[in-house]
Amino acid sequence: MHLEEILVPMSVFACTFGIFYLYFTTRHRERMSLIDKGADASLFQTKRDSSSEGRRLVILNLALTAVGVGLGITMAIFLYQATGEEAVYPASIFLMSGLGLLASYFIGNKKKD
């Protein structure tokens, strides 16, 4: 085993851990200093309704984009067998993922109304 094969995953894990550690410790210190200064504790509570709706829209976007990519790959395989051109792969993948995002936009607008 080469040294690079060990160091790359370890450094990725260390960087990810460091980012999360700094985020949570900074957030904790900031909240504690606000509480020490007499700020209201309700500042830290978020509305669950609005954030869950945003999460649903993000999941909807990701799901329909993934479906679009899968359909694009499937369509590209059939087009490649028919034409022999390799250019159909990126074209069909981008086309179908764009259609998936367009569908998620219209579905998201229906849910808002």
Phi and psi restraints in degrees (range 20) as a CNS / XPLOR table:
assign (resid 1 and name C) (resid 2 and name N)
       (resid 2 and name CA) (resid 2 and name C) 1.0 -85.4 20.0 2
assign (resid 2 and name N) (resid 2 and name CA)
       (resid 2 and name C) (resid 3 and name N) 1.0 158.8 20.0 2
assign (resid 2 and name C) (resid 3 and name N)
       (resid 3 and name CA) (resid 3 and name C) 1.0 -64.8 20.0 2
assign (resid 3 and name N) (resid 3 and name CA)
       (resid 3 and name C) (resid 4 and name N) 1.0 -33.8 20.0 2
assign (resid 3 and name C) (resid 4 and name N)
       (resid 4 and name CA) (resid 4 and name C) 1.0 -64.8 20.0 2
assign (resid 4 and name N) (resid 4 and name CA)
       (resid 4 and name C) (resid 5 and name N) 1.0 -34.2 20.0 2
assign (resid 4 and name C) (resid 5 and name N)
       (resid 5 and name CA) (resid 5 and name C) 1.0 -66.0 20.0 2
assign (resid 5 and name N) (resid 5 and name CA)
       (resid 5 and name C) (resid 6 and name N) 1.0 -22.4 20.0 2
assign (resid 5 and name C) (resid 6 and name N)
       (resid 6 and name CA) (resid 6 and name C) 1.0 -94.5 20.0 2
assign (resid 6 and name N) (resid 6 and name CA)
       (resid 6 and name C) (resid 7 and name N) 1.0 -41.0 20.0 2
assign (resid 6 and name C) (resid 7 and name N)
       (resid 7 and name CA) (resid 7 and name C) 1.0 -70.9 20.0 2
assign (resid 7 and name N) (resid 7 and name CA)
       (resid 7 and name C) (resid 8 and name N) 1.0 -34.6 20.0 2
assign (resid 7 and name C) (resid 8 and name N)
       (resid 8 and name CA) (resid 8 and name C) 1.0 -64.6 20.0 2
assign (resid 8 and name N) (resid 8 and name CA)
       (resid 8 and name C) (resid 9 and name N) 1.0 -52.2 20.0 2
assign (resid 8 and name C) (resid 9 and name N)
       (resid 9 and name CA) (resid 9 and name C) 1.0 -63.7 20.0 2
assign (resid 9 and name N) (resid 9 and name CA)
       (resid 9 and name C) (resid 10 and name N) 1.0 -35.6 20.0 2
assign (resid 9 and name C) (resid 10 and name N)
       (resid 10 and name CA) (resid 10 and name C) 1.0 -65.9 20.0 2
assign (resid 10 and name N) (resid 10 and name CA)
       (resid 10 and name C) (resid 11 and name N) 1.0 -40.8 20.0 2
assign (resid 10 and name C) (resid 11 and name N)
       (resid 11 and name CA) (resid 11 and name C) 1.0 -70.3 20.0 2
assign (resid 11 and name N) (resid 11 and name CA)
       (resid 11 and name C) (resid 12 and name N) 1.0 -35.5 20.0 2
assign (resid 11 and name C) (resid 12 and name N)
       (resid 12 and name CA) (resid 12 and name C) 1.0 -64.3 20.0 2
assign (resid 12 and name N) (resid 12 and name CA)
       (resid 12 and name C) (resid 13 and name N) 1.0 -44.8 20.0 2
assign (resid 12 and name C) (resid 13 and name N)
       (resid 13 and name CA) (resid 13 and name C) 1.0 -63.4 20.0 2
assign (resid 13 and name N) (resid 13 and name CA)
       (resid 13 and name C) (resid 14 and name N) 1.0 -42.5 20.0 2
assign (resid 13 and name C) (resid 14 and name N)
       (resid 14 and name CA) (resid 14 and name C) 1.0 -65.1 20.0 2
assign (resid 14 and name N) (resid 14 and name CA)
       (resid 14 and name C) (resid 15 and name N) 1.0 -41.3 20.0 2
assign (resid 14 and name C) (resid 15 and name N)
       (resid 15 and name CA) (resid 15 and name C) 1.0 -66.1 20.0 2
assign (resid 15 and name N) (resid 15 and name CA)
       (resid 15 and name C) (resid 16 and name N) 1.0 -42.8 20.0 2
assign (resid 15 and name C) (resid 16 and name N)
       (resid 16 and name CA) (resid 16 and name C) 1.0 -63.5 20.0 2
assign (resid 16 and name N) (resid 16 and name CA)
       (resid 16 and name C) (resid 17 and name N) 1.0 -44.8 20.0 2
assign (resid 16 and name C) (resid 17 and name N)
       (resid 17 and name CA) (resid 17 and name C) 1.0 -62.7 20.0 2
assign (resid 17 and name N) (resid 17 and name CA)
       (resid 17 and name C) (resid 18 and name N) 1.0 -42.1 20.0 2
assign (resid 17 and name C) (resid 18 and name N)
       (resid 18 and name CA) (resid 18 and name C) 1.0 -62.6 20.0 2
assign (resid 18 and name N) (resid 18 and name CA)
       (resid 18 and name C) (resid 19 and name N) 1.0 -41.2 20.0 2
assign (resid 18 and name C) (resid 19 and name N)
       (resid 19 and name CA) (resid 19 and name C) 1.0 -65.0 20.0 2
assign (resid 19 and name N) (resid 19 and name CA)
       (resid 19 and name C) (resid 20 and name N) 1.0 -46.3 20.0 2
assign (resid 19 and name C) (resid 20 and name N)
       (resid 20 and name CA) (resid 20 and name C) 1.0 -65.4 20.0 2
assign (resid 20 and name N) (resid 20 and name CA)
       (resid 20 and name C) (resid 21 and name N) 1.0 -39.6 20.0 2
assign (resid 20 and name C) (resid 21 and name N)
       (resid 21 and name CA) (resid 21 and name C) 1.0 -62.0 20.0 2
assign (resid 21 and name N) (resid 21 and name CA)
       (resid 21 and name C) (resid 22 and name N) 1.0 -47.0 20.0 2
assign (resid 21 and name C) (resid 22 and name N)
       (resid 22 and name CA) (resid 22 and name C) 1.0 -64.5 20.0 2
assign (resid 22 and name N) (resid 22 and name CA)
       (resid 22 and name C) (resid 23 and name N) 1.0 -39.2 20.0 2
assign (resid 22 and name C) (resid 23 and name N)
       (resid 23 and name CA) (resid 23 and name C) 1.0 -61.8 20.0 2
assign (resid 23 and name N) (resid 23 and name CA)
       (resid 23 and name C) (resid 24 and name N) 1.0 -50.1 20.0 2
assign (resid 23 and name C) (resid 24 and name N)
       (resid 24 and name CA) (resid 24 and name C) 1.0 -72.7 20.0 2
assign (resid 24 and name N) (resid 24 and name CA)
       (resid 24 and name C) (resid 25 and name N) 1.0 -37.3 20.0 2
assign (resid 24 and name C) (resid 25 and name N)
       (resid 25 and name CA) (resid 25 and name C) 1.0 -69.0 20.0 2
assign (resid 25 and name N) (resid 25 and name CA)
       (resid 25 and name C) (resid 26 and name N) 1.0 -38.6 20.0 2
assign (resid 25 and name C) (resid 26 and name N)
       (resid 26 and name CA) (resid 26 and name C) 1.0 -65.6 20.0 2
assign (resid 26 and name N) (resid 26 and name CA)
       (resid 26 and name C) (resid 27 and name N) 1.0 -42.4 20.0 2
assign (resid 26 and name C) (resid 27 and name N)
       (resid 27 and name CA) (resid 27 and name C) 1.0 -62.6 20.0 2
assign (resid 27 and name N) (resid 27 and name CA)
       (resid 27 and name C) (resid 28 and name N) 1.0 -41.1 20.0 2
assign (resid 27 and name C) (resid 28 and name N)
       (resid 28 and name CA) (resid 28 and name C) 1.0 -64.6 20.0 2
assign (resid 28 and name N) (resid 28 and name CA)
       (resid 28 and name C) (resid 29 and name N) 1.0 -45.3 20.0 2
assign (resid 28 and name C) (resid 29 and name N)
       (resid 29 and name CA) (resid 29 and name C) 1.0 -63.3 20.0 2
assign (resid 29 and name N) (resid 29 and name CA)
       (resid 29 and name C) (resid 30 and name N) 1.0 -41.3 20.0 2
assign (resid 29 and name C) (resid 30 and name N)
       (resid 30 and name CA) (resid 30 and name C) 1.0 -63.2 20.0 2
assign (resid 30 and name N) (resid 30 and name CA)
       (resid 30 and name C) (resid 31 and name N) 1.0 -43.0 20.0 2
assign (resid 30 and name C) (resid 31 and name N)
       (resid 31 and name CA) (resid 31 and name C) 1.0 -66.4 20.0 2
assign (resid 31 and name N) (resid 31 and name CA)
       (resid 31 and name C) (resid 32 and name N) 1.0 -41.0 20.0 2
assign (resid 31 and name C) (resid 32 and name N)
       (resid 32 and name CA) (resid 32 and name C) 1.0 -65.5 20.0 2
assign (resid 32 and name N) (resid 32 and name CA)
       (resid 32 and name C) (resid 33 and name N) 1.0 -37.9 20.0 2
assign (resid 32 and name C) (resid 33 and name N)
       (resid 33 and name CA) (resid 33 and name C) 1.0 -69.8 20.0 2
assign (resid 33 and name N) (resid 33 and name CA)
       (resid 33 and name C) (resid 34 and name N) 1.0 -34.9 20.0 2
assign (resid 33 and name C) (resid 34 and name N)
       (resid 34 and name CA) (resid 34 and name C) 1.0 -67.3 20.0 2
assign (resid 34 and name N) (resid 34 and name CA)
       (resid 34 and name C) (resid 35 and name N) 1.0 -38.5 20.0 2
assign (resid 34 and name C) (resid 35 and name N)
       (resid 35 and name CA) (resid 35 and name C) 1.0 -67.8 20.0 2
assign (resid 35 and name N) (resid 35 and name CA)
       (resid 35 and name C) (resid 36 and name N) 1.0 -38.8 20.0 2
assign (resid 35 and name C) (resid 36 and name N)
       (resid 36 and name CA) (resid 36 and name C) 1.0 -62.3 20.0 2
assign (resid 36 and name N) (resid 36 and name CA)
       (resid 36 and name C) (resid 37 and name N) 1.0 -33.3 20.0 2
assign (resid 36 and name C) (resid 37 and name N)
       (resid 37 and name CA) (resid 37 and name C) 1.0 -82.8 20.0 2
assign (resid 37 and name N) (resid 37 and name CA)
       (resid 37 and name C) (resid 38 and name N) 1.0 -2.7 20.0 2
assign (resid 37 and name C) (resid 38 and name N)
       (resid 38 and name CA) (resid 38 and name C) 1.0 95.8 20.0 2
assign (resid 38 and name N) (resid 38 and name CA)
       (resid 38 and name C) (resid 39 and name N) 1.0 18.3 20.0 2
assign (resid 38 and name C) (resid 39 and name N)
       (resid 39 and name CA) (resid 39 and name C) 1.0 -72.2 20.0 2
assign (resid 39 and name N) (resid 39 and name CA)
       (resid 39 and name C) (resid 40 and name N) 1.0 155.0 20.0 2
assign (resid 39 and name C) (resid 40 and name N)
       (resid 40 and name CA) (resid 40 and name C) 1.0 -72.3 20.0 2
assign (resid 40 and name N) (resid 40 and name CA)
       (resid 40 and name C) (resid 41 and name N) 1.0 138.1 20.0 2
assign (resid 40 and name C) (resid 41 and name N)
       (resid 41 and name CA) (resid 41 and name C) 1.0 -72.4 20.0 2
assign (resid 41 and name N) (resid 41 and name CA)
       (resid 41 and name C) (resid 42 and name N) 1.0 -16.1 20.0 2
assign (resid 41 and name C) (resid 42 and name N)
       (resid 42 and name CA) (resid 42 and name C) 1.0 -71.6 20.0 2
assign (resid 42 and name N) (resid 42 and name CA)
       (resid 42 and name C) (resid 43 and name N) 1.0 -9.2 20.0 2
assign (resid 42 and name C) (resid 43 and name N)
       (resid 43 and name CA) (resid 43 and name C) 1.0 -58.8 20.0 2
assign (resid 43 and name N) (resid 43 and name CA)
       (resid 43 and name C) (resid 44 and name N) 1.0 -32.9 20.0 2
assign (resid 43 and name C) (resid 44 and name N)
       (resid 44 and name CA) (resid 44 and name C) 1.0 -87.6 20.0 2
assign (resid 44 and name N) (resid 44 and name CA)
       (resid 44 and name C) (resid 45 and name N) 1.0 -9.0 20.0 2
assign (resid 44 and name C) (resid 45 and name N)
       (resid 45 and name CA) (resid 45 and name C) 1.0 -87.9 20.0 2
assign (resid 45 and name N) (resid 45 and name CA)
       (resid 45 and name C) (resid 46 and name N) 1.0 133.5 20.0 2
assign (resid 45 and name C) (resid 46 and name N)
       (resid 46 and name CA) (resid 46 and name C) 1.0 -106.8 20.0 2
assign (resid 46 and name N) (resid 46 and name CA)
       (resid 46 and name C) (resid 47 and name N) 1.0 159.6 20.0 2
assign (resid 46 and name C) (resid 47 and name N)
       (resid 47 and name CA) (resid 47 and name C) 1.0 -75.0 20.0 2
assign (resid 47 and name N) (resid 47 and name CA)
       (resid 47 and name C) (resid 48 and name N) 1.0 124.2 20.0 2
assign (resid 47 and name C) (resid 48 and name N)
       (resid 48 and name CA) (resid 48 and name C) 1.0 -74.2 20.0 2
assign (resid 48 and name N) (resid 48 and name CA)
       (resid 48 and name C) (resid 49 and name N) 1.0 -30.1 20.0 2
assign (resid 48 and name C) (resid 49 and name N)
       (resid 49 and name CA) (resid 49 and name C) 1.0 -66.7 20.0 2
assign (resid 49 and name N) (resid 49 and name CA)
       (resid 49 and name C) (resid 50 and name N) 1.0 -47.2 20.0 2
assign (resid 49 and name C) (resid 50 and name N)
       (resid 50 and name CA) (resid 50 and name C) 1.0 -71.9 20.0 2
assign (resid 50 and name N) (resid 50 and name CA)
       (resid 50 and name C) (resid 51 and name N) 1.0 -37.1 20.0 2
assign (resid 50 and name C) (resid 51 and name N)
       (resid 51 and name CA) (resid 51 and name C) 1.0 -72.3 20.0 2
assign (resid 51 and name N) (resid 51 and name CA)
       (resid 51 and name C) (resid 52 and name N) 1.0 -34.6 20.0 2
assign (resid 51 and name C) (resid 52 and name N)
       (resid 52 and name CA) (resid 52 and name C) 1.0 -70.4 20.0 2
assign (resid 52 and name N) (resid 52 and name CA)
       (resid 52 and name C) (resid 53 and name N) 1.0 -32.4 20.0 2
assign (resid 52 and name C) (resid 53 and name N)
       (resid 53 and name CA) (resid 53 and name C) 1.0 -68.2 20.0 2
assign (resid 53 and name N) (resid 53 and name CA)
       (resid 53 and name C) (resid 54 and name N) 1.0 -39.6 20.0 2
assign (resid 53 and name C) (resid 54 and name N)
       (resid 54 and name CA) (resid 54 and name C) 1.0 -64.8 20.0 2
assign (resid 54 and name N) (resid 54 and name CA)
       (resid 54 and name C) (resid 55 and name N) 1.0 -39.4 20.0 2
assign (resid 54 and name C) (resid 55 and name N)
       (resid 55 and name CA) (resid 55 and name C) 1.0 -64.9 20.0 2
assign (resid 55 and name N) (resid 55 and name CA)
       (resid 55 and name C) (resid 56 and name N) 1.0 -38.9 20.0 2
assign (resid 55 and name C) (resid 56 and name N)
       (resid 56 and name CA) (resid 56 and name C) 1.0 -63.2 20.0 2
assign (resid 56 and name N) (resid 56 and name CA)
       (resid 56 and name C) (resid 57 and name N) 1.0 -39.5 20.0 2
assign (resid 56 and name C) (resid 57 and name N)
       (resid 57 and name CA) (resid 57 and name C) 1.0 -68.2 20.0 2
assign (resid 57 and name N) (resid 57 and name CA)
       (resid 57 and name C) (resid 58 and name N) 1.0 -37.9 20.0 2
assign (resid 57 and name C) (resid 58 and name N)
       (resid 58 and name CA) (resid 58 and name C) 1.0 -65.3 20.0 2
assign (resid 58 and name N) (resid 58 and name CA)
       (resid 58 and name C) (resid 59 and name N) 1.0 -43.7 20.0 2
assign (resid 58 and name C) (resid 59 and name N)
       (resid 59 and name CA) (resid 59 and name C) 1.0 -64.5 20.0 2
assign (resid 59 and name N) (resid 59 and name CA)
       (resid 59 and name C) (resid 60 and name N) 1.0 -39.4 20.0 2
assign (resid 59 and name C) (resid 60 and name N)
       (resid 60 and name CA) (resid 60 and name C) 1.0 -61.8 20.0 2
assign (resid 60 and name N) (resid 60 and name CA)
       (resid 60 and name C) (resid 61 and name N) 1.0 -43.7 20.0 2
assign (resid 60 and name C) (resid 61 and name N)
       (resid 61 and name CA) (resid 61 and name C) 1.0 -61.7 20.0 2
assign (resid 61 and name N) (resid 61 and name CA)
       (resid 61 and name C) (resid 62 and name N) 1.0 -47.0 20.0 2
assign (resid 61 and name C) (resid 62 and name N)
       (resid 62 and name CA) (resid 62 and name C) 1.0 -64.7 20.0 2
assign (resid 62 and name N) (resid 62 and name CA)
       (resid 62 and name C) (resid 63 and name N) 1.0 -40.5 20.0 2
assign (resid 62 and name C) (resid 63 and name N)
       (resid 63 and name CA) (resid 63 and name C) 1.0 -66.9 20.0 2
assign (resid 63 and name N) (resid 63 and name CA)
       (resid 63 and name C) (resid 64 and name N) 1.0 -46.5 20.0 2
assign (resid 63 and name C) (resid 64 and name N)
       (resid 64 and name CA) (resid 64 and name C) 1.0 -70.9 20.0 2
assign (resid 64 and name N) (resid 64 and name CA)
       (resid 64 and name C) (resid 65 and name N) 1.0 -29.9 20.0 2
assign (resid 64 and name C) (resid 65 and name N)
       (resid 65 and name CA) (resid 65 and name C) 1.0 -68.1 20.0 2
assign (resid 65 and name N) (resid 65 and name CA)
       (resid 65 and name C) (resid 66 and name N) 1.0 -41.5 20.0 2
assign (resid 65 and name C) (resid 66 and name N)
       (resid 66 and name CA) (resid 66 and name C) 1.0 -64.8 20.0 2
assign (resid 66 and name N) (resid 66 and name CA)
       (resid 66 and name C) (resid 67 and name N) 1.0 -39.5 20.0 2
assign (resid 66 and name C) (resid 67 and name N)
       (resid 67 and name CA) (resid 67 and name C) 1.0 -63.3 20.0 2
assign (resid 67 and name N) (resid 67 and name CA)
       (resid 67 and name C) (resid 68 and name N) 1.0 -41.2 20.0 2
assign (resid 67 and name C) (resid 68 and name N)
       (resid 68 and name CA) (resid 68 and name C) 1.0 -63.2 20.0 2
assign (resid 68 and name N) (resid 68 and name CA)
       (resid 68 and name C) (resid 69 and name N) 1.0 -40.6 20.0 2
assign (resid 68 and name C) (resid 69 and name N)
       (resid 69 and name CA) (resid 69 and name C) 1.0 -64.8 20.0 2
assign (resid 69 and name N) (resid 69 and name CA)
       (resid 69 and name C) (resid 70 and name N) 1.0 -43.1 20.0 2
assign (resid 69 and name C) (resid 70 and name N)
       (resid 70 and name CA) (resid 70 and name C) 1.0 -62.5 20.0 2
assign (resid 70 and name N) (resid 70 and name CA)
       (resid 70 and name C) (resid 71 and name N) 1.0 -43.0 20.0 2
assign (resid 70 and name C) (resid 71 and name N)
       (resid 71 and name CA) (resid 71 and name C) 1.0 -67.1 20.0 2
assign (resid 71 and name N) (resid 71 and name CA)
       (resid 71 and name C) (resid 72 and name N) 1.0 -35.1 20.0 2
assign (resid 71 and name C) (resid 72 and name N)
       (resid 72 and name CA) (resid 72 and name C) 1.0 -65.5 20.0 2
assign (resid 72 and name N) (resid 72 and name CA)
       (resid 72 and name C) (resid 73 and name N) 1.0 -40.2 20.0 2
assign (resid 72 and name C) (resid 73 and name N)
       (resid 73 and name CA) (resid 73 and name C) 1.0 -66.2 20.0 2
assign (resid 73 and name N) (resid 73 and name CA)
       (resid 73 and name C) (resid 74 and name N) 1.0 -43.1 20.0 2
assign (resid 73 and name C) (resid 74 and name N)
       (resid 74 and name CA) (resid 74 and name C) 1.0 -62.7 20.0 2
assign (resid 74 and name N) (resid 74 and name CA)
       (resid 74 and name C) (resid 75 and name N) 1.0 -43.8 20.0 2
assign (resid 74 and name C) (resid 75 and name N)
       (resid 75 and name CA) (resid 75 and name C) 1.0 -65.0 20.0 2
assign (resid 75 and name N) (resid 75 and name CA)
       (resid 75 and name C) (resid 76 and name N) 1.0 -37.5 20.0 2
assign (resid 75 and name C) (resid 76 and name N)
       (resid 76 and name CA) (resid 76 and name C) 1.0 -65.7 20.0 2
assign (resid 76 and name N) (resid 76 and name CA)
       (resid 76 and name C) (resid 77 and name N) 1.0 -36.9 20.0 2
assign (resid 76 and name C) (resid 77 and name N)
       (resid 77 and name CA) (resid 77 and name C) 1.0 -62.2 20.0 2
assign (resid 77 and name N) (resid 77 and name CA)
       (resid 77 and name C) (resid 78 and name N) 1.0 -44.6 20.0 2
assign (resid 77 and name C) (resid 78 and name N)
       (resid 78 and name CA) (resid 78 and name C) 1.0 -66.9 20.0 2
assign (resid 78 and name N) (resid 78 and name CA)
       (resid 78 and name C) (resid 79 and name N) 1.0 -40.6 20.0 2
assign (resid 78 and name C) (resid 79 and name N)
       (resid 79 and name CA) (resid 79 and name C) 1.0 -67.1 20.0 2
assign (resid 79 and name N) (resid 79 and name CA)
       (resid 79 and name C) (resid 80 and name N) 1.0 -36.4 20.0 2
assign (resid 79 and name C) (resid 80 and name N)
       (resid 80 and name CA) (resid 80 and name C) 1.0 -66.1 20.0 2
assign (resid 80 and name N) (resid 80 and name CA)
       (resid 80 and name C) (resid 81 and name N) 1.0 -39.7 20.0 2
assign (resid 80 and name C) (resid 81 and name N)
       (resid 81 and name CA) (resid 81 and name C) 1.0 -66.2 20.0 2
assign (resid 81 and name N) (resid 81 and name CA)
       (resid 81 and name C) (resid 82 and name N) 1.0 -32.1 20.0 2
assign (resid 81 and name C) (resid 82 and name N)
       (resid 82 and name CA) (resid 82 and name C) 1.0 -80.9 20.0 2
assign (resid 82 and name N) (resid 82 and name CA)
       (resid 82 and name C) (resid 83 and name N) 1.0 -38.1 20.0 2
assign (resid 82 and name C) (resid 83 and name N)
       (resid 83 and name CA) (resid 83 and name C) 1.0 -106.7 20.0 2
assign (resid 83 and name N) (resid 83 and name CA)
       (resid 83 and name C) (resid 84 and name N) 1.0 -32.0 20.0 2
assign (resid 83 and name C) (resid 84 and name N)
       (resid 84 and name CA) (resid 84 and name C) 1.0 83.7 20.0 2
assign (resid 84 and name N) (resid 84 and name CA)
       (resid 84 and name C) (resid 85 and name N) 1.0 3.1 20.0 2
assign (resid 84 and name C) (resid 85 and name N)
       (resid 85 and name CA) (resid 85 and name C) 1.0 -89.7 20.0 2
assign (resid 85 and name N) (resid 85 and name CA)
       (resid 85 and name C) (resid 86 and name N) 1.0 132.5 20.0 2
assign (resid 85 and name C) (resid 86 and name N)
       (resid 86 and name CA) (resid 86 and name C) 1.0 -81.9 20.0 2
assign (resid 86 and name N) (resid 86 and name CA)
       (resid 86 and name C) (resid 87 and name N) 1.0 -11.8 20.0 2
assign (resid 86 and name C) (resid 87 and name N)
       (resid 87 and name CA) (resid 87 and name C) 1.0 -69.7 20.0 2
assign (resid 87 and name N) (resid 87 and name CA)
       (resid 87 and name C) (resid 88 and name N) 1.0 -12.8 20.0 2
assign (resid 87 and name C) (resid 88 and name N)
       (resid 88 and name CA) (resid 88 and name C) 1.0 -72.3 20.0 2
assign (resid 88 and name N) (resid 88 and name CA)
       (resid 88 and name C) (resid 89 and name N) 1.0 -21.8 20.0 2
assign (resid 88 and name C) (resid 89 and name N)
       (resid 89 and name CA) (resid 89 and name C) 1.0 -63.4 20.0 2
assign (resid 89 and name N) (resid 89 and name CA)
       (resid 89 and name C) (resid 90 and name N) 1.0 -61.0 20.0 2
assign (resid 89 and name C) (resid 90 and name N)
       (resid 90 and name CA) (resid 90 and name C) 1.0 -65.8 20.0 2
assign (resid 90 and name N) (resid 90 and name CA)
       (resid 90 and name C) (resid 91 and name N) 1.0 -34.1 20.0 2
assign (resid 90 and name C) (resid 91 and name N)
       (resid 91 and name CA) (resid 91 and name C) 1.0 -63.5 20.0 2
assign (resid 91 and name N) (resid 91 and name CA)
       (resid 91 and name C) (resid 92 and name N) 1.0 -47.5 20.0 2
assign (resid 91 and name C) (resid 92 and name N)
       (resid 92 and name CA) (resid 92 and name C) 1.0 -72.4 20.0 2
assign (resid 92 and name N) (resid 92 and name CA)
       (resid 92 and name C) (resid 93 and name N) 1.0 -33.7 20.0 2
assign (resid 92 and name C) (resid 93 and name N)
       (resid 93 and name CA) (resid 93 and name C) 1.0 -65.6 20.0 2
assign (resid 93 and name N) (resid 93 and name CA)
       (resid 93 and name C) (resid 94 and name N) 1.0 -46.8 20.0 2
assign (resid 93 and name C) (resid 94 and name N)
       (resid 94 and name CA) (resid 94 and name C) 1.0 -66.1 20.0 2
assign (resid 94 and name N) (resid 94 and name CA)
       (resid 94 and name C) (resid 95 and name N) 1.0 -38.5 20.0 2
assign (resid 94 and name C) (resid 95 and name N)
       (resid 95 and name CA) (resid 95 and name C) 1.0 -62.3 20.0 2
assign (resid 95 and name N) (resid 95 and name CA)
       (resid 95 and name C) (resid 96 and name N) 1.0 -49.6 20.0 2
assign (resid 95 and name C) (resid 96 and name N)
       (resid 96 and name CA) (resid 96 and name C) 1.0 -71.3 20.0 2
assign (resid 96 and name N) (resid 96 and name CA)
       (resid 96 and name C) (resid 97 and name N) 1.0 -36.0 20.0 2
assign (resid 96 and name C) (resid 97 and name N)
       (resid 97 and name CA) (resid 97 and name C) 1.0 -68.4 20.0 2
assign (resid 97 and name N) (resid 97 and name CA)
       (resid 97 and name C) (resid 98 and name N) 1.0 -35.6 20.0 2
assign (resid 97 and name C) (resid 98 and name N)
       (resid 98 and name CA) (resid 98 and name C) 1.0 -63.8 20.0 2
assign (resid 98 and name N) (resid 98 and name CA)
       (resid 98 and name C) (resid 99 and name N) 1.0 -40.6 20.0 2
assign (resid 98 and name C) (resid 99 and name N)
       (resid 99 and name CA) (resid 99 and name C) 1.0 -65.0 20.0 2
assign (resid 99 and name N) (resid 99 and name CA)
       (resid 99 and name C) (resid 100 and name N) 1.0 -35.4 20.0 2
assign (resid 99 and name C) (resid 100 and name N)
       (resid 100 and name CA) (resid 100 and name C) 1.0 -64.9 20.0 2
assign (resid 100 and name N) (resid 100 and name CA)
       (resid 100 and name C) (resid 101 and name N) 1.0 -40.9 20.0 2
assign (resid 100 and name C) (resid 101 and name N)
       (resid 101 and name CA) (resid 101 and name C) 1.0 -67.2 20.0 2
assign (resid 101 and name N) (resid 101 and name CA)
       (resid 101 and name C) (resid 102 and name N) 1.0 -37.6 20.0 2
assign (resid 101 and name C) (resid 102 and name N)
       (resid 102 and name CA) (resid 102 and name C) 1.0 -64.0 20.0 2
assign (resid 102 and name N) (resid 102 and name CA)
       (resid 102 and name C) (resid 103 and name N) 1.0 -42.1 20.0 2
assign (resid 102 and name C) (resid 103 and name N)
       (resid 103 and name CA) (resid 103 and name C) 1.0 -63.5 20.0 2
assign (resid 103 and name N) (resid 103 and name CA)
       (resid 103 and name C) (resid 104 and name N) 1.0 -41.0 20.0 2
assign (resid 103 and name C) (resid 104 and name N)
       (resid 104 and name CA) (resid 104 and name C) 1.0 -66.9 20.0 2
assign (resid 104 and name N) (resid 104 and name CA)
       (resid 104 and name C) (resid 105 and name N) 1.0 -31.9 20.0 2
assign (resid 104 and name C) (resid 105 and name N)
       (resid 105 and name CA) (resid 105 and name C) 1.0 -63.8 20.0 2
assign (resid 105 and name N) (resid 105 and name CA)
       (resid 105 and name C) (resid 106 and name N) 1.0 -47.5 20.0 2
assign (resid 105 and name C) (resid 106 and name N)
       (resid 106 and name CA) (resid 106 and name C) 1.0 -67.6 20.0 2
assign (resid 106 and name N) (resid 106 and name CA)
       (resid 106 and name C) (resid 107 and name N) 1.0 -38.3 20.0 2
assign (resid 106 and name C) (resid 107 and name N)
       (resid 107 and name CA) (resid 107 and name C) 1.0 -66.4 20.0 2
assign (resid 107 and name N) (resid 107 and name CA)
       (resid 107 and name C) (resid 108 and name N) 1.0 -40.2 20.0 2
assign (resid 107 and name C) (resid 108 and name N)
       (resid 108 and name CA) (resid 108 and name C) 1.0 -64.3 20.0 2
assign (resid 108 and name N) (resid 108 and name CA)
       (resid 108 and name C) (resid 109 and name N) 1.0 -37.3 20.0 2
assign (resid 108 and name C) (resid 109 and name N)
       (resid 109 and name CA) (resid 109 and name C) 1.0 -67.9 20.0 2
assign (resid 109 and name N) (resid 109 and name CA)
       (resid 109 and name C) (resid 110 and name N) 1.0 -35.9 20.0 2
assign (resid 109 and name C) (resid 110 and name N)
       (resid 110 and name CA) (resid 110 and name C) 1.0 -64.9 20.0 2
assign (resid 110 and name N) (resid 110 and name CA)
       (resid 110 and name C) (resid 111 and name N) 1.0 -38.6 20.0 2
assign (resid 110 and name C) (resid 111 and name N)
       (resid 111 and name CA) (resid 111 and name C) 1.0 -69.9 20.0 2
assign (resid 111 and name N) (resid 111 and name CA)
       (resid 111 and name C) (resid 112 and name N) 1.0 -31.5 20.0 2
assign (resid 111 and name C) (resid 112 and name N)
       (resid 112 and name CA) (resid 112 and name C) 1.0 -67.8 20.0 2
assign (resid 112 and name N) (resid 112 and name CA)
       (resid 112 and name C) (resid 113 and name N) 1.0 -35.5 20.0 2
